[in-house]
Amino acid sequence: MGNSRAFALAAVFTVQLLYGLNFTFAKIVMEQHYMKPFGFVLVRVLGATILLWLFGLFFKSEKIDKKDYIKFFYAAIFGVALNMMLFFKGLQFTTPIHASVIVTITPIIILILSAFFLKERITSLKIVGVALGFCGAIVLTIYGKSTSAADNVPFGNFIVFLNTVSYSIYIILIKQLTKKYHPFTFIKWLFLFGLCLIIPFSYQEFIEIKWHTFTPYISFSVVFVVVGATFGTYILNPLALRKLRASTVGTFIYLQPVIAGIFAILMGADVVNAVKLIAMALIFSGVYLVTYKPQQSV
């Protein structure tokens, strides 16, 4: 049992490590104009879909109720199509550290949506947490600076924020589906529907990609985004959730800005300043209050 828990903890840490590095790798590919955002999304989803369905050949096929296909479709809209297109478009205009900090607001958005759609109760402590989180996001958006003249931080941050809203809606939509089906069954269908949804929006940018101009580093970055930050994370997360509480897995999201920040600074893709540190403190405090459960040990 101990070994299983240790593996689960290693898996969830690896997921956050992959996501944290993903911010800089994806940013560099787009910043150096090797791929445009939507074209990159199609590469990411196409590659991951192929890997997921090939990987699925080694598992027993699970029967899907016909009425659930429409649920998969809606989940793919918010969990793959809008989620990934908004993230890459936002990352085109903001910095890796900004994007990684904005993403940590996800638990707050889920709380708000759960109150409206799932009728879950919001305590006064959580209301304070929501306020702190949004204050941090506003500080980061208004006063945050970028080292790249081509960036538009307020616009990029807003698009990444919309990305977190889309992902949060996706989490609400799949709450029942994940109980009914094995996570791997759900994910491969999710990506297949998502691929069909993004092709009309991404095809033009996809065919404009000049593959022959890729340097070894850019090629590695693209492979990392597809295999590591997409296929790998979607495989490892369900494995972690089978042995750990969702709240435990959720707390690991705090590692993303740390990993993203350290790697971005090392790669010269971003810098840390007082504004970013203040915004991080506000957002982390807000998310902590929102997810805090005094009656349970995390």
C-alpha positions as CSV (number, residue, x, y, z in Angstrom):
1,M,0.0,0.0,0.0
2,G,2.9,2.3,0.9
3,N,4.5,1.7,-2.4
4,S,1.3,2.4,-4.2
5,R,0.9,5.7,-2.4
6,A,4.5,6.6,-3.1
7,F,3.9,5.9,-6.8
8,A,0.8,8.0,-6.8
9,L,2.6,10.9,-5.2
10,A,5.5,10.6,-7.7
11,A,2.9,10.6,-10.5
12,V,1.1,13.7,-9.4
13,F,4.5,15.5,-8.9
14,T,5.6,14.5,-12.4
15,V,2.3,15.9,-13.8
16,Q,3.0,19.3,-12.2
17,L,6.6,19.2,-13.3
18,L,5.5,18.5,-16.9
19,Y,2.9,21.3,-16.8
20,G,5.4,23.7,-15.2
21,L,8.0,23.1,-18.0
22,N,5.3,23.2,-20.6
23,F,4.7,27.0,-20.2
24,T,8.2,27.9,-21.3
25,F,8.6,25.2,-24.0
26,A,5.3,26.2,-25.7
27,K,6.0,30.0,-25.3
28,I,9.4,29.7,-27.0
29,V,8.0,27.8,-30.0
30,M,5.3,30.4,-30.6
31,E,7.5,33.4,-29.6
32,Q,10.1,32.4,-32.3
33,H,7.3,32.0,-34.8
34,Y,7.7,28.3,-35.5
35,M,4.0,27.7,-34.9
36,K,1.0,29.9,-34.4
37,P,-1.2,29.1,-31.3
38,F,-4.1,27.3,-33.0
39,G,-1.7,25.3,-35.3
40,F,0.2,24.3,-32.3
41,V,-3.0,23.2,-30.6
42,L,-3.8,20.9,-33.5
43,V,-0.3,19.4,-33.4
44,R,-0.8,18.8,-29.6
45,V,-4.2,17.3,-29.8
46,L,-3.6,15.2,-32.9
47,G,-0.4,13.7,-31.5
48,A,-2.0,13.0,-28.1
49,T,-5.1,11.5,-29.7
50,I,-3.0,9.1,-31.8
51,L,-1.0,8.1,-28.7
52,L,-4.1,7.6,-26.5
53,W,-5.9,5.4,-29.0
54,L,-2.7,3.3,-29.7
55,F,-2.2,3.0,-25.9
56,G,-5.8,1.9,-25.6
57,L,-5.2,-1.2,-27.7
58,F,-3.5,-2.7,-24.7
59,F,-6.7,-2.2,-22.5
60,K,-10.0,-3.9,-22.5
61,S,-12.6,-1.9,-24.5
62,E,-15.4,-0.3,-22.3
63,K,-18.9,0.0,-23.7
64,I,-20.2,3.6,-23.9
65,D,-23.9,4.3,-23.4
66,K,-25.2,6.1,-26.5
67,K,-26.7,8.9,-24.5
68,D,-23.3,9.7,-23.0
69,Y,-21.7,10.5,-26.3
70,I,-23.3,14.0,-26.3
71,K,-21.8,14.5,-22.8
72,F,-18.4,13.6,-24.2
73,F,-19.0,16.1,-26.9
74,Y,-19.8,18.9,-24.5
75,A,-16.9,18.0,-22.3
76,A,-14.6,18.1,-25.3
77,I,-15.8,21.6,-26.2
78,F,-14.7,23.0,-22.8
79,G,-12.0,20.5,-21.8
80,V,-10.0,20.3,-25.1
81,A,-11.1,22.7,-27.8
82,L,-11.7,26.0,-25.8
83,N,-9.4,25.0,-23.0
84,M,-6.3,24.4,-25.2
85,M,-7.0,27.1,-27.8
86,L,-7.5,29.8,-25.2
87,F,-4.4,28.6,-23.2
88,F,-2.1,28.8,-26.2
89,K,-3.5,32.0,-27.5
90,G,-3.1,33.6,-24.1
91,L,0.4,32.3,-23.6
92,Q,1.3,33.9,-27.0
93,F,0.7,37.3,-25.4
94,T,1.7,36.8,-21.7
95,T,4.7,35.3,-19.9
96,P,5.1,31.8,-18.5
97,I,5.1,33.0,-14.9
98,H,1.9,35.0,-15.4
99,A,0.1,32.2,-17.1
100,S,1.1,29.6,-14.5
101,V,-0.1,31.9,-11.7
102,I,-3.4,32.6,-13.4
103,V,-4.0,28.9,-13.9
104,T,-3.9,28.3,-10.1
105,I,-7.2,30.3,-9.8
106,T,-8.9,27.2,-11.2
107,P,-10.1,25.9,-7.8
108,I,-11.7,29.3,-7.1
109,I,-13.6,29.2,-10.4
110,I,-14.7,25.6,-9.8
111,L,-16.0,26.7,-6.4
112,I,-18.1,29.5,-7.9
113,L,-19.5,27.3,-10.7
114,S,-20.3,24.5,-8.2
115,A,-22.3,27.0,-6.1
116,F,-24.4,28.0,-9.1
117,F,-24.8,24.6,-10.9
118,L,-24.3,22.0,-8.2
119,K,-25.8,24.1,-5.4
120,E,-22.7,23.6,-3.2
121,R,-22.5,25.8,-0.2
122,I,-20.0,28.7,-0.1
123,T,-18.7,29.6,3.4
124,S,-17.6,33.1,4.5
125,L,-14.0,31.8,4.5
126,K,-14.3,30.8,0.9
127,I,-15.8,34.1,-0.1
128,V,-12.7,35.8,1.4
129,G,-10.5,33.3,-0.5
130,V,-12.3,34.2,-3.8
131,A,-11.8,37.9,-3.2
132,L,-8.1,37.5,-2.5
133,G,-7.6,35.3,-5.6
134,F,-9.3,37.8,-7.9
135,C,-7.3,40.7,-6.4
136,G,-4.1,38.8,-7.1
137,A,-5.2,38.2,-10.7
138,I,-6.1,41.9,-11.2
139,V,-2.7,43.0,-9.7
140,L,-0.9,40.6,-12.0
141,T,-2.8,41.7,-15.0
142,I,-2.6,45.5,-14.5
143,Y,0.9,45.9,-13.1
144,G,2.7,42.8,-14.4
145,K,5.4,43.5,-17.0
146,S,7.0,41.3,-19.7
147,T,10.6,41.1,-21.0
148,S,9.2,40.8,-24.5
149,A,8.1,43.9,-26.4
150,A,5.7,41.7,-28.5
151,D,3.7,40.6,-25.4
152,N,0.4,42.2,-24.4
153,V,0.2,41.0,-20.7
154,P,-3.3,42.3,-19.8
155,F,-4.8,40.7,-22.9
156,G,-2.8,37.5,-22.5
157,N,-3.7,37.2,-18.8
158,F,-7.4,37.7,-19.7
159,I,-7.3,34.9,-22.3
160,V,-5.6,32.5,-19.9
161,F,-8.2,33.4,-17.3
162,L,-10.9,32.5,-19.8
163,N,-9.0,29.2,-20.2
164,T,-9.3,28.5,-16.5
165,V,-13.1,29.2,-16.7
166,S,-13.4,26.8,-19.6
167,Y,-11.4,24.1,-17.8
168,S,-13.5,24.6,-14.7
169,I,-16.7,24.2,-16.6
170,Y,-15.2,21.0,-18.0
171,I,-14.6,19.7,-14.5
172,I,-18.2,20.3,-13.5
173,L,-19.4,18.6,-16.7
174,I,-17.4,15.4,-16.1
175,K,-18.2,14.9,-12.5
176,Q,-20.6,12.1,-13.2
177,L,-18.8,10.7,-16.2
178,T,-15.6,10.0,-14.3
179,K,-17.6,7.9,-11.8
180,K,-19.2,5.9,-14.6
181,Y,-16.2,5.2,-16.8
182,H,-12.6,4.4,-16.4
183,P,-10.6,7.6,-16.8
184,F,-8.6,6.2,-19.7
185,T,-11.8,5.4,-21.6
186,F,-13.1,8.9,-21.0
187,I,-9.9,10.6,-22.0
188,K,-9.4,8.9,-25.4
189,W,-13.0,9.8,-26.4
190,L,-12.6,13.3,-25.1
191,F,-9.5,13.9,-27.3
192,L,-11.1,12.3,-30.4
193,F,-14.1,14.7,-30.1
194,G,-11.8,17.5,-29.3
195,L,-9.7,16.9,-32.4
196,C,-12.8,17.0,-34.6
197,L,-13.8,20.3,-33.0
198,I,-10.5,22.2,-33.4
199,I,-9.6,21.1,-36.9
200,P,-11.9,23.8,-38.6
201,F,-10.2,26.5,-36.5
202,S,-6.6,25.3,-36.6
203,Y,-6.2,23.7,-40.0
204,Q,-5.0,26.9,-41.8
205,E,-2.3,27.6,-39.2
206,F,-1.4,23.9,-39.2
207,I,-0.6,23.8,-42.9
208,E,1.5,27.0,-42.6
209,I,4.0,25.2,-40.3
210,K,7.4,25.0,-41.9
211,W,8.6,21.7,-40.4
212,H,11.9,21.8,-42.2
213,T,13.0,25.0,-40.4
214,F,12.8,23.4,-36.9
215,T,16.0,23.3,-34.9
216,P,16.7,20.3,-32.6
217,Y,15.6,22.3,-29.6
218,I,12.3,23.4,-31.2
219,S,11.6,19.8,-32.3
220,F,12.3,18.6,-28.7
221,S,10.0,21.3,-27.4
222,V,7.1,20.3,-29.6
223,V,7.6,16.6,-28.8
224,F,7.7,17.5,-25.1
225,V,4.4,19.4,-25.3
226,V,2.7,16.5,-27.1
227,V,4.2,13.5,-25.4
228,G,5.0,14.9,-21.9
229,A,2.6,17.8,-21.2
230,T,-0.4,16.3,-22.9
231,F,-0.3,12.5,-23.3
232,G,1.9,11.9,-20.2
233,T,-0.2,14.2,-17.9
234,Y,-3.5,12.7,-19.0
235,I,-2.2,9.2,-18.3
236,L,-0.5,10.0,-14.9
237,N,-3.3,12.1,-13.4
238,P,-5.9,9.3,-13.3
239,L,-3.3,6.9,-11.9
240,A,-2.7,9.4,-9.0
241,L,-6.4,9.9,-8.4
242,R,-6.9,6.2,-7.9
243,K,-4.7,6.3,-4.7
244,L,-4.9,9.9,-3.5
245,R,-7.7,12.2,-2.5
246,A,-8.7,14.8,-5.1
247,S,-7.9,17.5,-2.5
248,T,-4.4,16.1,-2.2
249,V,-3.9,16.1,-6.0
250,G,-5.4,19.6,-6.2
251,T,-2.8,21.1,-3.8
252,F,0.0,20.1,-6.1
253,I,-1.2,22.8,-8.5
254,Y,0.8,25.2,-6.4
255,L,4.0,23.7,-7.7
256,Q,3.2,24.9,-11.3
257,P,4.2,28.5,-10.8
258,V,7.3,27.5,-8.8
259,I,8.5,25.1,-11.5
260,A,7.4,27.4,-14.4
261,G,9.1,30.4,-12.8
262,I,12.4,28.6,-12.1
263,F,12.6,27.1,-15.6
264,A,11.5,30.3,-17.3
265,I,14.2,32.3,-15.5
266,L,16.9,29.7,-16.3
267,M,15.8,29.8,-20.0
268,G,15.7,33.6,-20.1
269,A,12.0,33.6,-20.9
270,D,10.8,35.5,-17.9
271,V,11.8,37.4,-14.7
272,V,10.5,37.6,-11.2
273,N,9.7,41.0,-9.6
274,A,7.8,42.4,-6.6
275,V,4.5,42.7,-8.4
276,K,4.5,39.0,-9.4
277,L,5.5,37.9,-5.9
278,I,2.6,40.0,-4.3
279,A,0.1,38.6,-6.9
280,M,1.3,35.1,-6.2
281,A,0.9,35.6,-2.4
282,L,-2.7,36.9,-2.9
283,I,-3.7,34.1,-5.3
284,F,-2.1,31.3,-3.2
285,S,-3.8,32.7,-0.1
286,G,-7.1,32.8,-1.9
287,V,-6.9,29.3,-3.2
288,Y,-5.8,28.0,0.2
289,L,-8.8,29.5,1.9
290,V,-11.1,28.1,-0.9
291,T,-9.7,24.6,-0.6
292,Y,-9.2,24.6,3.2
293,K,-11.1,21.8,5.0
294,P,-10.4,21.9,8.8
295,Q,-12.3,18.7,9.4
296,Q,-10.1,16.7,7.0
297,S,-6.4,16.0,6.8
298,V,-5.0,16.6,3.3
